[in-house]
């Protein structure tokens, strides 16, 4: 029996949210800083979690979650980045 596409999509969203919250916990524990935000960014062919935090001296810093284990993103073809008006 196959799962419906919307069920698979919801579980993927929950997994992304879980990995983002795990990233926030890891950065908070390792730095002791105040967490300002988290986002997924493309890096080296995959998505990683980048956590923004404030250190003990009040400086805003970013840390890429080192334990992120996401699936590699499918590469775009060379022509997909070109727009029709900008060859």
N, CA, C and O atoms as CSV, one atom per row, in Angstrom:
chain,resi,resn,atom,element,x,y,z
A,1,UNK,N,N,0.845,-1.190,0.000
A,1,UNK,CA,C,0.000,0.000,0.000
A,1,UNK,C,C,0.882,1.244,0.000
A,1,UNK,O,O,1.813,1.356,0.798
A,2,UNK,N,N,0.586,2.162,-0.890
A,2,UNK,CA,C,1.386,3.378,-1.005
A,2,UNK,C,C,0.749,4.503,-0.215
A,2,UNK,O,O,-0.473,4.592,-0.099
A,3,UNK,N,N,1.611,5.368,0.333
A,3,UNK,CA,C,1.092,6.515,1.084
A,3,UNK,C,C,0.652,7.603,0.115
A,3,UNK,O,O,1.205,7.747,-0.975
A,4,UNK,N,N,-0.337,8.354,0.525
A,4,UNK,CA,C,-0.795,9.477,-0.284
A,4,UNK,C,C,0.278,10.558,-0.298
A,4,UNK,O,O,1.001,10.718,0.685
A,5,UNK,N,N,0.397,11.309,-1.407
A,5,UNK,CA,C,1.440,12.346,-1.507
A,5,UNK,C,C,1.368,13.388,-0.405
A,5,UNK,O,O,2.406,13.850,0.070
A,6,UNK,N,N,0.143,13.778,0.024
A,6,UNK,CA,C,0.038,14.802,1.066
A,6,UNK,C,C,0.534,14.291,2.413
A,6,UNK,O,O,1.039,15.064,3.225
A,7,UNK,N,N,0.389,12.977,2.652
A,7,UNK,CA,C,0.894,12.392,3.898
A,7,UNK,C,C,2.413,12.397,3.892
A,7,UNK,O,O,3.044,12.711,4.901
A,8,UNK,N,N,3.000,12.048,2.748
A,8,UNK,CA,C,4.455,12.056,2.621
A,8,UNK,C,C,4.985,13.477,2.779
A,8,UNK,O,O,5.999,13.686,3.444
A,9,UNK,N,N,4.308,14.459,2.174
A,9,UNK,CA,C,4.749,15.857,2.273
A,9,UNK,C,C,4.677,16.349,3.708
A,9,UNK,O,O,5.583,17.044,4.167
A,10,UNK,N,N,3.598,15.995,4.433
A,10,UNK,CA,C,3.494,16.433,5.829
A,10,UNK,C,C,4.581,15.822,6.683
A,10,UNK,O,O,5.121,16.497,7.559
A,11,UNK,N,N,4.921,14.560,6.453
A,11,UNK,CA,C,5.970,13.930,7.255
A,11,UNK,C,C,7.323,14.547,6.937
A,11,UNK,O,O,8.171,14.652,7.823
A,12,UNK,N,N,7.546,14.959,5.683
A,12,UNK,CA,C,8.796,15.626,5.330
A,12,UNK,C,C,8.887,16.982,6.008
A,12,UNK,O,O,9.962,17.378,6.458
A,13,UNK,N,N,7.769,17.701,6.086
A,13,UNK,CA,C,7.762,19.003,6.766
A,13,UNK,C,C,8.047,18.810,8.247
A,13,UNK,O,O,8.833,19.555,8.832
A,14,UNK,N,N,7.409,17.809,8.860
A,14,UNK,CA,C,7.665,17.550,10.282
A,14,UNK,C,C,9.126,17.187,10.513
A,14,UNK,O,O,9.721,17.604,11.507
A,15,UNK,N,N,9.710,16.409,9.595
A,15,UNK,CA,C,11.112,16.028,9.744
A,15,UNK,C,C,12.017,17.247,9.629
A,15,UNK,O,O,12.980,17.373,10.386
A,16,UNK,N,N,11.718,18.163,8.676
A,16,UNK,CA,C,12.494,19.391,8.548
A,16,UNK,C,C,12.381,20.244,9.802
A,16,UNK,O,O,13.377,20.783,10.285
A,17,UNK,N,N,11.154,20.366,10.334
A,17,UNK,CA,C,10.958,21.155,11.550
A,17,UNK,C,C,11.709,20.525,12.711
A,17,UNK,O,O,12.318,21.226,13.519
A,18,UNK,N,N,11.664,19.200,12.793
A,18,UNK,CA,C,12.356,18.511,13.876
A,18,UNK,C,C,13.863,18.737,13.757
A,18,UNK,O,O,14.528,19.006,14.757
A,19,UNK,N,N,14.411,18.627,12.535
A,19,UNK,CA,C,15.844,18.815,12.379
A,19,UNK,C,C,16.237,20.265,12.648
A,19,UNK,O,O,17.334,20.528,13.142
A,20,UNK,N,N,15.347,21.210,12.326
A,20,UNK,CA,C,15.645,22.611,12.632
A,20,UNK,C,C,15.638,22.837,14.134
A,20,UNK,O,O,16.512,23.527,14.659
A,21,UNK,N,N,14.670,22.269,14.829
A,21,UNK,CA,C,14.642,22.451,16.283
A,21,UNK,C,C,15.811,21.731,16.941
A,21,UNK,O,O,16.339,22.204,17.948
A,22,UNK,N,N,16.221,20.592,16.386
A,22,UNK,CA,C,17.417,19.912,16.896
A,22,UNK,C,C,18.660,20.776,16.687
A,22,UNK,O,O,19.531,20.845,17.554
A,23,UNK,N,N,18.733,21.438,15.522
A,23,UNK,CA,C,19.870,22.325,15.244
A,23,UNK,C,C,19.908,23.473,16.241
A,23,UNK,O,O,20.974,23.836,16.737
A,24,UNK,N,N,18.738,24.045,16.536
A,24,UNK,CA,C,18.667,25.142,17.508
A,24,UNK,C,C,19.152,24.665,18.868
A,24,UNK,O,O,19.925,25.355,19.533
A,25,UNK,N,N,18.701,23.491,19.281
A,25,UNK,CA,C,19.142,22.957,20.585
A,25,UNK,C,C,20.645,22.727,20.626
A,25,UNK,O,O,21.298,23.058,21.615
A,26,UNK,N,N,21.199,22.157,19.549
A,26,UNK,CA,C,22.645,21.893,19.531
A,26,UNK,C,C,23.450,23.181,19.610
A,26,UNK,O,O,24.424,23.262,20.359
A,27,UNK,N,N,23.042,24.202,18.830
A,27,UNK,CA,C,23.775,25.472,18.840
A,27,UNK,C,C,23.628,26.154,20.185
A,27,UNK,O,O,24.602,26.703,20.700
A,28,UNK,N,N,22.439,26.135,20.769
A,28,UNK,CA,C,22.238,26.781,22.067
A,28,UNK,C,C,23.089,26.111,23.133
A,28,UNK,O,O,23.690,26.788,23.967
A,29,UNK,N,N,23.142,24.798,23.109
A,29,UNK,CA,C,23.949,24.079,24.111
A,29,UNK,C,C,25.435,24.307,23.908
A,29,UNK,O,O,26.179,24.442,24.879
A,30,UNK,N,N,25.880,24.350,22.654
A,30,UNK,CA,C,27.320,24.485,22.416
A,30,UNK,C,C,27.822,25.913,22.608
A,30,UNK,O,O,28.986,26.110,22.959
A,31,UNK,N,N,26.965,26.917,22.384
A,31,UNK,CA,C,27.417,28.304,22.488
A,31,UNK,C,C,26.916,29.003,23.745
A,31,UNK,O,O,27.552,29.938,24.232
A,32,UNK,N,N,25.782,28.556,24.271
A,32,UNK,CA,C,25.178,29.246,25.404
A,32,UNK,C,C,24.554,30.566,25.007
A,32,UNK,O,O,24.138,31.341,25.869
A,33,UNK,N,N,24.482,30.835,23.701
A,33,UNK,CA,C,23.960,32.102,23.218
A,33,UNK,C,C,22.456,32.132,23.111
A,33,UNK,O,O,21.780,31.110,23.227
A,34,UNK,N,N,21.945,33.338,22.886
A,34,UNK,CA,C,20.518,33.560,22.705
A,34,UNK,C,C,20.190,33.336,21.227
A,34,UNK,O,O,20.768,33.997,20.364
A,35,UNK,N,N,19.279,32.419,20.926
A,35,UNK,CA,C,18.944,32.081,19.551
A,35,UNK,C,C,18.031,33.158,18.967
A,35,UNK,O,O,17.016,33.523,19.561
A,36,UNK,N,N,18.413,33.658,17.793
A,36,UNK,CA,C,17.636,34.702,17.125
A,36,UNK,C,C,16.802,34.157,15.974
A,36,UNK,O,O,15.768,34.733,15.634
A,37,UNK,N,N,17.237,33.059,15.375
A,37,UNK,CA,C,16.477,32.495,14.259
A,37,UNK,C,C,17.196,31.324,13.638
A,37,UNK,O,O,18.359,31.056,13.939
A,38,UNK,N,N,16.478,30.618,12.753
A,38,UNK,CA,C,17.052,29.492,12.030
A,38,UNK,C,C,16.413,29.441,10.652
A,38,UNK,O,O,15.230,29.742,10.497
A,39,UNK,N,N,17.200,29.058,9.651
A,39,UNK,CA,C,16.677,28.919,8.299
A,39,UNK,C,C,17.436,27.818,7.575
A,39,UNK,O,O,18.576,27.503,7.917
A,40,UNK,N,N,16.789,27.236,6.569
A,40,UNK,CA,C,17.465,26.263,5.731
A,40,UNK,C,C,18.033,26.991,4.532
A,40,UNK,O,O,17.333,27.768,3.883
A,41,UNK,N,N,19.309,26.741,4.233
A,41,UNK,CA,C,19.963,27.380,3.099
A,41,UNK,C,C,20.654,26.319,2.256
A,41,UNK,O,O,21.149,25.328,2.793
A,42,UNK,N,N,20.693,26.519,0.926
A,42,UNK,CA,C,21.410,25.561,0.080
A,42,UNK,C,C,22.911,25.739,0.243
A,42,UNK,O,O,23.417,26.862,0.247
A,43,UNK,N,N,23.617,24.625,0.377
A,43,UNK,CA,C,25.069,24.674,0.523
A,43,UNK,C,C,25.650,23.376,-0.009
A,43,UNK,O,O,25.288,22.294,0.453
A,44,UNK,N,N,26.542,23.477,-0.971
A,44,UNK,CA,C,27.269,22.331,-1.492
A,44,UNK,C,C,26.327,21.221,-1.965
A,44,UNK,O,O,26.572,20.041,-1.713
A,45,UNK,N,N,25.259,21.606,-2.644
A,45,UNK,CA,C,24.339,20.641,-3.213
A,45,UNK,C,C,23.326,20.041,-2.258
A,45,UNK,O,O,22.646,19.077,-2.610
A,46,UNK,N,N,23.209,20.591,-1.051
A,46,UNK,CA,C,22.224,20.091,-0.084
A,46,UNK,C,C,21.728,21.252,0.754
A,46,UNK,O,O,22.296,22.343,0.706
A,47,UNK,N,N,20.678,21.028,1.518
A,47,UNK,CA,C,20.159,22.062,2.412
A,47,UNK,C,C,20.734,21.850,3.805
A,47,UNK,O,O,20.751,20.731,4.318
A,48,UNK,N,N,21.207,22.940,4.413
A,48,UNK,CA,C,21.695,22.870,5.788
A,48,UNK,C,C,20.921,23.867,6.627
A,48,UNK,O,O,20.310,24.793,6.094
A,49,UNK,N,N,20.944,23.682,7.924
A,49,UNK,CA,C,20.310,24.619,8.845
A,49,UNK,C,C,21.335,25.638,9.300
A,49,UNK,O,O,22.399,25.275,9.802
A,50,UNK,N,N,21.018,26.913,9.125
A,50,UNK,CA,C,21.889,27.997,9.585
A,50,UNK,C,C,21.187,28.676,10.753
A,50,UNK,O,O,20.074,29.184,10.613
A,51,UNK,N,N,21.847,28.679,11.905
A,51,UNK,CA,C,21.259,29.227,13.126
A,51,UNK,C,C,21.914,30.568,13.425
A,51,UNK,O,O,23.139,30.688,13.437
A,52,UNK,N,N,21.080,31.571,13.667
A,52,UNK,CA,C,21.541,32.918,14.017
A,52,UNK,C,C,21.391,33.065,15.522
A,52,UNK,O,O,20.320,32.810,16.073
A,53,UNK,N,N,22.475,33.481,16.194
A,53,UNK,CA,C,22.435,33.614,17.649
A,53,UNK,C,C,23.254,34.805,18.102
A,53,UNK,O,O,24.074,35.333,17.351
A,54,UNK,N,N,23.024,35.227,19.350
A,54,UNK,CA,C,23.792,36.313,19.948
A,54,UNK,C,C,24.713,35.718,21.007
A,54,UNK,O,O,24.268,35.006,21.908
A,55,UNK,N,N,26.001,36.022,20.884
A,55,UNK,CA,C,26.948,35.461,21.852
A,55,UNK,C,C,26.943,36.264,23.157
A,55,UNK,O,O,26.200,37.236,23.297
A,56,UNK,N,N,27.775,35.847,24.100
A,56,UNK,CA,C,27.782,36.473,25.428
A,56,UNK,C,C,28.284,37.915,25.421
A,56,UNK,O,O,28.089,38.643,26.394
A,57,UNK,N,N,28.934,38.337,24.318
A,57,UNK,CA,C,29.391,39.724,24.211
A,57,UNK,C,C,28.428,40.591,23.413
A,57,UNK,O,O,28.716,41.757,23.143
A,58,UNK,N,N,27.278,40.021,23.034
A,58,UNK,CA,C,26.269,40.784,22.319
A,58,UNK,C,C,26.440,40.811,20.812
A,58,UNK,O,O,25.722,41.536,20.124
A,59,UNK,N,N,27.378,40.035,20.285
A,59,UNK,CA,C,27.599,39.991,18.844
A,59,UNK,C,C,26.663,38.976,18.205
A,59,UNK,O,O,26.419,37.906,18.762
A,60,UNK,N,N,26.145,39.318,17.037
A,60,UNK,CA,C,25.292,38.389,16.292
A,60,UNK,C,C,26.188,37.499,15.451
A,60,UNK,O,O,27.060,37.970,14.720
A,61,UNK,N,N,25.951,36.212,15.573
A,61,UNK,CA,C,26.762,35.216,14.867
A,61,UNK,C,C,25.858,34.218,14.156
A,61,UNK,O,O,24.671,34.105,14.461
A,62,UNK,N,N,26.440,33.499,13.203
A,62,UNK,CA,C,25.745,32.426,12.497
A,62,UNK,C,C,26.538,31.150,12.662
A,62,UNK,O,O,27.769,31.167,12.660
A,63,UNK,N,N,25.827,30.040,12.804
A,63,UNK,CA,C,26.488,28.742,12.864
A,63,UNK,C,C,25.703,27.778,11.987
A,63,UNK,O,O,24.487,27.636,12.120
A,64,UNK,N,N,26.422,27.124,11.091
A,64,UNK,CA,C,25.798,26.081,10.279
A,64,UNK,C,C,25.790,24.809,11.099
A,64,UNK,O,O,26.804,24.416,11.676
A,65,UNK,N,N,24.634,24.173,11.143
A,65,UNK,CA,C,24.475,22.967,11.960
A,65,UNK,C,C,25.352,21.863,11.405
A,65,UNK,O,O,25.137,21.413,10.279
A,66,UNK,N,N,26.342,21.416,12.175
A,66,UNK,CA,C,27.266,20.394,11.673
A,66,UNK,C,C,26.659,19.006,11.597
A,66,UNK,O,O,27.190,18.157,10.881
A,67,UNK,N,N,25.585,18.742,12.295
A,67,UNK,CA,C,25.013,17.399,12.333
A,67,UNK,C,C,23.874,17.223,11.345
A,67,UNK,O,O,23.165,16.217,11.395
A,68,UNK,N,N,23.688,18.166,10.463
A,68,UNK,CA,C,22.608,18.068,9.486
A,68,UNK,C,C,22.892,16.928,8.517
A,68,UNK,O,O,23.975,16.857,7.935
A,69,UNK,N,N,21.916,16.035,8.345
A,69,UNK,CA,C,22.078,14.896,7.452
A,69,UNK,C,C,20.965,14.887,6.412
A,69,UNK,O,O,20.191,13.933,6.339
A,70,UNK,N,N,20.880,15.917,5.628
A,70,UNK,CA,C,19.800,15.968,4.639
A,70,UNK,C,C,20.214,15.234,3.368
A,70,UNK,O,O,21.395,14.990,3.120
A,71,UNK,N,N,19.218,14.896,2.582
A,71,UNK,CA,C,19.471,14.245,1.305
A,71,UNK,C,C,20.083,15.258,0.352
A,71,UNK,O,O,19.733,16.437,0.406
A,72,UNK,N,N,20.991,14.826,-0.523
A,72,UNK,CA,C,21.547,15.755,-1.512
A,72,UNK,C,C,20.443,16.279,-2.415
A,72,UNK,O,O,19.524,15.550,-2.790
A,73,UNK,N,N,20.553,17.548,-2.754
A,73,UNK,CA,C,19.572,18.134,-3.653
A,73,UNK,C,C,19.868,17.693,-5.068
A,73,UNK,O,O,21.022,17.454,-5.423
A,74,UNK,N,N,18.834,17.586,-5.874
A,74,UNK,CA,C,19.040,17.235,-7.273
A,74,UNK,C,C,19.616,18.437,-7.991
A,74,UNK,O,O,19.097,19.545,-7.851
A,75,UNK,N,N,20.679,18.243,-8.759
A,75,UNK,CA,C,21.294,19.392,-9.433
A,75,UNK,C,C,20.393,19.923,-10.537
A,75,UNK,O,O,19.686,19.173,-11.208
A,76,UNK,N,N,20.440,21.237,-10.703
A,76,UNK,CA,C,19.684,21.855,-11.785
A,76,UNK,C,C,20.485,21.698,-13.070
A,76,UNK,O,O,21.714,21.642,-13.049
A,77,UNK,N,N,19.780,21.629,-14.172
A,77,UNK,CA,C,20.493,21.601,-15.445
A,77,UNK,C,C,21.094,22.981,-15.680
A,77,UNK,O,O,20.628,23.965,-15.106
A,78,UNK,N,N,22.101,23.061,-16.500
A,78,UNK,CA,C,22.778,24.336,-16.736
A,78,UNK,C,C,21.839,25.395,-17.292
A,78,UNK,O,O,22.025,26.584,-17.031
A,79,UNK,N,N,20.845,24.986,-18.046
A,79,UNK,CA,C,19.941,25.941,-18.682
A,79,UNK,C,C,18.822,26.410,-17.751
A,79,UNK,O,O,18.166,27.404,-18.062
A,80,UNK,N,N,18.580,25.748,-16.640
A,80,UNK,CA,C,17.453,26.120,-15.787
A,80,UNK,C,C,17.661,27.458,-15.095
A,80,UNK,O,O,16.693,28.113,-14.708
A,81,UNK,N,N,18.918,27.871,-14.935
A,81,UNK,CA,C,19.165,29.149,-14.258
A,81,UNK,C,C,19.066,30.334,-15.206
A,81,UNK,O,O,19.055,31.484,-14.769
A,82,UNK,N,N,18.995,30.055,-16.503
A,82,UNK,CA,C,18.922,31.149,-17.480
A,82,UNK,C,C,17.475,31.530,-17.728
A,82,UNK,O,O,16.610,30.677,-17.925
A,83,UNK,N,N,17.236,32.833,-17.713
A,83,UNK,CA,C,15.909,33.318,-18.063
A,83,UNK,C,C,15.878,33.611,-19.558
A,83,UNK,O,O,16.919,33.830,-20.178
A,84,UNK,N,N,14.707,33.613,-20.117
A,84,UNK,CA,C,14.573,33.859,-21.546
A,84,UNK,C,C,15.054,35.242,-21.963
A,84,UNK,O,O,15.511,35.421,-23.092
A,85,UNK,N,N,14.959,36.219,-21.070
A,85,UNK,CA,C,15.373,37.581,-21.430
A,85,UNK,C,C,16.834,37.858,-21.097
A,85,UNK,O,O,17.316,38.966,-21.333
A,86,UNK,N,N,17.544,36.876,-20.554
A,86,UNK,CA,C,18.932,37.076,-20.142
A,86,UNK,C,C,19.753,35.833,-20.503
A,86,UNK,O,O,20.153,35.079,-19.616
A,87,UNK,N,N,20.006,35.616,-21.801
A,87,UNK,CA,C,20.695,34.377,-22.213
A,87,UNK,C,C,22.139,34.310,-21.840
A,87,UNK,O,O,22.807,33.319,-22.136
